[in-house]
Amino acid sequence: MRSSNVATETLFSKIISKELPSDMLYQDELVTAFRDISPARPTHILIVPNEPIPSSADVNPEHEAAMGRMHTVARKLAEDEGIAADGYRLIINCGEHGRQEVPHLHMHLLGGEDVGPMLMRNKPA
């Protein structure tokens, strides 16, 4: 099911506006990047568009610059973190079945050790 195009204030929008503290690594007019507070790998960074787009299901042509910037910032941060040579994973979850937890589109940059298989081969119990 497609999420609503109506954006509401989120935890991430409060981090972007600096109302909430974070370990911010990058910010420009389009995107913000900060360390995840519960890292799943030694490097776990969230990269978010500054505009509160609820999910990937809500991306429109006018969001293309921010979506592209998310990728170029991920590449830069992977280099800065020293994980680019060995590899890293970029993840964007979408909706309930995609396990999206915050209704503000975001990309996870994970690395610093083997991130494991892409998907679990058996369904969770």
QUIHU-V320018 format. One record per run of one state. SS is the DSSP state (H for helix, E for strand, - for the rest). FROM is the first residue (numbers start at 1). LEN is the number of residues. If there is no record, write none. Layout:
ss=SS from=FROM len=LEN
ss=SS from=FROM len=LEN
//
This chain:
ss=- from=1 len=10
ss=H from=11 len=6
ss=- from=17 len=7
ss=E from=24 len=4
ss=- from=28 len=3
ss=E from=31 len=5
ss=- from=36 len=7
ss=E from=43 len=7
ss=- from=50 len=6
ss=H from=56 len=3
ss=- from=59 len=2
ss=H from=61 len=21
ss=- from=82 len=6
ss=E from=88 len=4
ss=- from=92 len=14
ss=E from=106 len=6
ss=- from=112 len=14
//
